[in-house]
Amino acid sequence: MQALASSTVAHTKPIPRSDDRVRGGSSRSSLSVLPTNCALFEGHLDIETLGGAGFASQFQSAAPDNQGSDSSNDSVWDLSAYNGIEVDLGAGDGKLYTITLKDEESQDKRDDGREKAGISWEADFRASKGFKGRIGEEVVGNKVWIPWYVLKPTYRGKEKGDRGGIKPDQIRKIGLMMRSFFGTQHGDFRLELRSIMARYHSSEVADLTVNVQR
């Protein structure tokens, strides 16, 4: 298996965020490290400013500077030896989250230097509500298994059905997102994250997909 994100990453690299403020919204997010050795993804999802829409996200890039600015072929994770992503969660809030992956780099840049929106591969999962463990204790995780075939190609949150399948040998970014799902959720959110791993699972662990919304 290959670790793509964990609490250690939050100690060693700046984690870029991509909130709806880039489109004039008011949502915010952060990623920090807890004493339980979990990463904490939290923030506030605002849906008033953009009329029912809203999103807040953090992402990890395969590029050396974690900013996605290196476009060389070396700036990818080759995950072709694995058949999916395993997300190991700590405490959740019962809300619906989205894991996103990008397997291609945008060819165009905005005036401010950021990449223009491109195709993302996404899967939604609901985090179990409640807190497990106490400060200083290792949090008992809740694992979500996301096979490659579950990931859906989307463009700005809308599904694109003509993209074939994700290219696991060309993964450039992986992220965690809280979004409004067209006004169905909003307000404060809080999710503990132990790790995100690329793994090879047999059909014997198919029950791990129960939290994935398909």
C-alpha positions as CSV (number, residue, x, y, z in Angstrom):
1,M,0.0,0.0,0.0
2,Q,1.1,3.6,-0.5
3,A,0.3,6.5,1.8
4,L,-1.1,9.5,0.0
5,A,-2.0,11.6,3.1
6,S,-1.8,11.3,6.8
7,S,-1.3,13.5,9.9
8,T,2.4,13.4,9.2
9,V,1.9,15.3,6.0
10,A,0.3,18.2,7.9
11,H,3.5,18.5,9.9
12,T,5.9,18.5,7.0
13,K,4.1,20.3,4.1
14,P,1.8,23.2,3.6
15,I,-1.6,21.9,2.6
16,P,-3.2,24.0,-0.1
17,R,-6.9,24.7,0.3
18,S,-9.5,25.4,-2.4
19,D,-12.6,27.0,-0.9
20,D,-15.5,28.7,-2.7
21,R,-13.8,32.1,-1.9
22,V,-12.1,31.7,-5.3
23,R,-15.6,32.2,-6.8
24,G,-16.7,34.9,-4.3
25,G,-18.1,32.6,-1.6
26,S,-17.5,32.7,2.1
27,S,-16.8,29.1,3.1
28,R,-13.5,28.2,4.8
29,S,-11.6,25.1,5.7
30,S,-8.4,24.1,7.5
31,L,-6.3,21.0,8.1
32,S,-4.5,20.6,11.4
33,V,-3.0,17.8,13.6
34,L,-4.6,16.6,16.8
35,P,-2.9,15.1,19.9
36,T,-4.5,11.7,18.8
37,N,-2.2,11.8,15.8
38,C,-5.2,12.4,13.5
39,A,-5.5,15.1,10.9
40,L,-8.5,17.4,11.5
41,F,-10.4,18.7,8.5
42,E,-12.8,21.3,9.7
43,G,-14.4,24.6,8.7
44,H,-17.6,26.3,7.9
45,L,-19.7,25.7,4.8
46,D,-21.6,28.9,3.7
47,I,-24.4,28.6,1.2
48,E,-25.9,32.1,1.5
49,T,-23.3,34.0,-0.4
50,L,-23.5,31.9,-3.6
51,G,-27.3,31.3,-3.4
52,G,-27.3,27.7,-2.2
53,A,-24.0,26.5,-3.5
54,G,-20.8,26.2,-1.5
55,F,-17.7,24.1,-1.1
56,A,-14.5,23.9,1.1
57,S,-11.6,21.6,0.4
58,Q,-8.0,20.7,1.1
59,F,-5.8,18.8,-1.3
60,Q,-2.4,17.1,-1.5
61,S,-0.4,17.3,-4.7
62,A,2.2,14.9,-6.1
63,A,4.3,17.9,-7.1
64,P,7.4,18.4,-5.0
65,D,6.3,21.8,-3.7
66,N,2.7,20.6,-3.2
67,Q,1.5,23.5,-5.2
68,G,0.9,21.7,-8.5
69,S,3.3,23.9,-10.3
70,D,5.6,21.2,-11.5
71,S,4.2,19.7,-14.7
72,S,6.8,17.0,-15.3
73,N,5.9,13.4,-15.7
74,D,7.6,12.7,-12.3
75,S,5.0,14.7,-10.5
76,V,2.4,11.9,-10.3
77,W,1.6,9.0,-8.1
78,D,1.7,5.7,-10.0
79,L,-1.0,3.7,-8.3
80,S,-1.5,1.1,-11.0
81,A,-0.4,-1.6,-8.6
82,Y,-3.5,-0.9,-6.5
83,N,-7.2,-1.2,-7.1
84,G,-8.6,1.6,-5.0
85,I,-8.3,4.1,-2.1
86,E,-8.8,3.4,1.5
87,V,-9.8,6.3,3.8
88,D,-9.2,5.7,7.5
89,L,-11.4,8.0,9.5
90,G,-11.6,8.9,13.2
91,A,-14.5,10.8,14.6
92,G,-17.1,12.3,12.2
93,D,-20.1,14.5,12.2
94,G,-22.5,12.5,10.1
95,K,-22.2,14.7,7.1
96,L,-21.5,13.8,3.5
97,Y,-17.9,14.3,2.3
98,T,-16.3,13.9,-1.1
99,I,-12.9,12.5,-2.0
100,T,-11.4,13.9,-5.2
101,L,-8.6,12.8,-7.4
102,K,-7.1,14.4,-10.5
103,D,-5.3,12.4,-13.2
104,E,-4.5,15.2,-15.6
105,E,-3.1,18.7,-15.4
106,S,-5.1,21.7,-16.5
107,Q,-3.5,23.1,-19.7
108,D,-4.7,26.7,-18.9
109,K,-4.1,29.0,-16.0
110,R,-6.2,31.8,-14.6
111,D,-4.9,35.4,-14.5
112,D,-3.9,34.9,-10.9
113,G,-1.8,31.8,-11.8
114,R,-4.1,29.2,-10.5
115,E,-5.2,26.3,-12.6
116,K,-8.6,26.5,-14.3
117,A,-11.2,24.0,-13.3
118,G,-10.7,20.5,-14.9
119,I,-12.0,17.0,-14.6
120,S,-12.0,15.5,-11.1
121,W,-12.8,11.9,-10.1
122,E,-15.0,11.8,-7.1
123,A,-16.7,9.5,-4.6
124,D,-19.0,10.6,-1.7
125,F,-19.1,9.0,1.7
126,R,-20.9,9.7,4.9
127,A,-18.7,10.0,8.1
128,S,-20.0,8.2,11.1
129,K,-21.3,10.6,13.8
130,G,-19.7,10.8,17.2
131,F,-16.3,10.8,18.7
132,K,-14.3,7.7,19.5
133,G,-11.5,7.7,22.0
134,R,-10.2,10.4,24.3
135,I,-7.4,12.9,23.9
136,G,-4.1,11.0,24.2
137,E,-5.6,7.7,23.0
138,E,-5.4,6.3,19.5
139,V,-8.7,6.9,17.8
140,V,-10.4,3.7,16.6
141,G,-10.8,4.2,12.8
142,N,-13.7,3.8,10.5
143,K,-12.4,2.7,7.1
144,V,-14.0,3.5,3.8
145,W,-13.0,1.5,0.7
146,I,-13.3,3.3,-2.6
147,P,-12.4,1.1,-5.6
148,W,-11.4,2.9,-8.8
149,Y,-14.6,1.9,-10.6
150,V,-16.7,3.8,-8.0
151,L,-15.0,7.2,-8.8
152,K,-17.2,9.4,-11.1
153,P,-15.7,12.0,-13.5
154,T,-17.1,15.4,-12.7
155,Y,-16.6,19.0,-13.9
156,R,-17.4,21.7,-11.3
157,G,-19.5,19.2,-9.4
158,K,-21.5,17.9,-12.4
159,E,-21.0,14.4,-13.6
160,K,-19.3,13.9,-17.0
161,G,-20.2,10.5,-18.4
162,D,-17.9,10.3,-21.4
163,R,-14.5,10.0,-19.7
164,G,-13.9,6.3,-19.5
165,G,-12.1,5.3,-16.3
166,I,-9.6,7.0,-14.0
167,K,-5.9,6.6,-14.9
168,P,-4.4,5.2,-11.7
169,D,-0.8,5.6,-13.0
170,Q,-1.3,9.4,-13.5
171,I,-2.7,10.6,-10.1
172,R,-1.6,14.3,-9.6
173,K,-3.8,15.4,-6.7
174,I,-6.0,14.0,-4.1
175,G,-8.3,16.0,-1.9
176,L,-11.1,16.0,0.6
177,M,-14.1,18.2,0.1
178,M,-17.2,19.4,2.0
179,R,-19.9,20.7,-0.4
180,S,-23.5,21.8,-0.1
181,F,-25.0,19.3,-2.5
182,F,-27.2,22.1,-3.8
183,G,-28.2,23.4,-0.4
184,T,-28.8,20.1,1.4
185,Q,-26.0,20.7,4.0
186,H,-24.3,23.7,5.4
187,G,-22.7,25.1,8.6
188,D,-19.8,23.9,10.6
189,F,-18.1,20.6,9.8
190,R,-15.5,18.4,11.5
191,L,-13.9,15.2,10.3
192,E,-10.9,13.4,11.8
193,L,-8.6,11.7,9.2
194,R,-6.1,9.0,10.1
195,S,-4.8,8.3,6.6
196,I,-5.6,8.0,2.9
197,M,-4.0,4.9,1.4
198,A,-3.8,3.4,-2.1
199,R,-4.3,-0.3,-1.5
200,Y,-5.0,-3.6,-3.2
201,H,-8.1,-5.3,-1.8
202,S,-9.7,-8.6,-2.8
203,S,-13.4,-9.1,-3.0
204,E,-13.3,-10.4,0.6
205,V,-13.3,-6.8,1.9
206,A,-16.2,-5.6,-0.2
207,D,-18.2,-4.8,2.9
208,L,-15.9,-1.7,3.4
209,T,-17.8,0.1,0.6
210,V,-20.9,0.4,2.8
211,N,-20.2,4.1,3.5
212,V,-19.7,5.1,-0.1
213,Q,-22.7,6.9,-1.6
214,R,-23.2,5.5,-5.1
